[in-house]
């Protein structure tokens, strides 16, 4: 997919947060997510030896606190000028479960591109499909096993 001006602005937003807030080993990645109506939510990872949420999950949580149920695009940027970082496997799964149509910005800074999260997670596991009783469904979660 072609990068839009709004996609470039999202990368700039995440880069600004990385420069401003990622100044220790506790916070090394920033993320920015845009809603379908143009609002932008940011977050940083919360590193801890017991594990901790990635910047993408923190940004999703920040959006959720404002009632957001749909995200259009998300990007993560590393500290110290590392540029755009693709989401880890766990974040790919979370994004796919909560926002199955979300666009993700990936690639080197001189060749950024936008892909659907499904392209980053082929043959995906759909949690709702694996529940015997139907279980609680995630927002945006698909039903049926079409991957």
C-alpha positions in Angstrom: 0.0 0.0 0.0 1.1 3.5 -0.7 2.1 5.8 2.2 -0.3 8.7 2.8 0.6 12.1 4.2 -1.3 11.0 7.3 0.9 7.9 7.6 4.1 10.1 7.4 2.6 12.3 10.2 1.9 9.2 12.3 5.6 8.1 12.0 6.6 11.7 13.0 4.3 11.5 16.0 5.8 8.2 17.2 9.3 9.6 16.5 8.6 12.7 18.6 7.4 10.6 21.5 10.5 8.3 21.2 12.8 11.3 21.4 10.9 12.9 24.3 9.9 9.9 26.4 12.3 7.1 25.6 15.3 8.2 27.7 16.0 5.1 29.8 16.1 1.4 29.5 12.6 1.2 30.9 11.1 2.9 27.7 12.8 2.2 24.4 10.0 2.1 21.8 7.2 4.5 21.1 4.0 3.8 19.1 1.4 6.0 17.5 -2.1 4.8 16.4 -4.6 6.7 14.4 -8.3 6.2 14.5 -10.6 6.2 11.5 -11.7 9.7 12.5 -8.1 11.0 12.6 -7.4 11.0 16.4 -3.9 9.9 17.3 -3.0 8.0 20.5 0.6 7.3 21.6 2.3 5.0 24.1 5.7 3.7 25.1 6.8 0.3 26.1 7.1 -0.5 29.8 10.1 -2.7 30.2 10.4 -4.8 33.3 12.3 -7.9 34.1 9.0 -9.8 34.6 7.9 -8.7 31.1 5.8 -5.7 30.2 3.6 -4.3 27.5 5.0 -3.2 24.2 4.4 0.3 23.0 1.7 -0.8 20.5 -0.3 -2.4 23.3 0.1 0.7 25.5 -1.2 2.9 22.6 -4.1 0.5 22.1 -4.9 0.8 25.8 -4.7 4.6 25.6 -7.1 4.6 22.7 -9.5 2.3 24.6 -9.6 4.6 27.6 -11.1 7.2 25.3 -13.7 4.8 23.9 -12.0 3.9 20.6 -13.1 0.6 19.1 -11.5 1.0 15.7 -7.9 1.8 14.7 -6.9 2.6 11.1 -3.1 2.6 11.3 -0.3 2.0 13.8 3.4 2.4 13.8 6.2 1.8 16.4 9.5 3.7 16.4 12.7 2.8 18.4 14.7 5.1 20.6 18.1 6.5 19.7 17.1 6.9 16.0 16.5 3.2 15.3 13.5 4.1 13.1 10.4 2.1 12.5 10.2 -1.2 14.2 7.8 -4.0 13.1 5.5 -5.3 15.8 6.6 -8.4 17.7 4.6 -11.6 17.3 2.5 -10.9 20.4 1.6 -7.4 19.2 0.7 -8.8 15.8 -1.7 -11.2 17.4 -3.3 -8.6 19.6 -3.7 -6.2 16.7 -5.1 -8.9 14.5 -7.6 -9.9 17.2 -8.7 -6.5 18.2 -8.4 -4.6 14.8 -8.4 -7.2 12.0 -8.3 -4.5 9.3 -5.6 -2.3 10.9 -2.8 -1.0 8.7 0.7 -1.3 10.0 3.6 0.9 8.9 6.9 -1.1 8.5 10.2 -0.9 6.7 13.3 1.2 6.7 12.9 5.0 7.0 13.8 5.5 3.3 11.4 2.8 2.1 8.4 2.8 4.5 5.3 0.9 3.4 1.9 0.1 4.8 0.6 -3.5 5.1 -2.5 -5.0 6.6 -1.8 -6.8 9.9 -3.0 -10.0 8.3 0.0 -9.9 6.0 2.2 -9.8 9.1 0.5 -12.8 10.7 -0.5 -15.4 8.1 -2.3 -18.6 9.3 -3.3 -16.7 12.4 -4.7 -18.2 15.5 -8.1 -16.8 16.3 -8.8 -17.2 20.0 -12.6 -17.0 19.7 -12.6 -19.9 17.2 -10.9 -22.1 19.8 -13.4 -21.7 22.6 -15.7 -24.7 23.1 -18.4 -22.5 24.7 -18.0 -19.6 22.4 -16.2 -17.7 25.2 -16.1 -14.0 25.5 -15.4 -12.4 22.2 -12.7 -9.8 21.5 -13.8 -6.5 19.8 -13.4 -7.0 16.1 -12.6 -10.7 16.5 -13.7 -12.8 13.5 -15.8 -15.9 13.8 -15.0 -18.8 11.6 -11.7 -20.3 10.8 -10.8 -18.6 7.6 -7.4 -17.4 8.9 
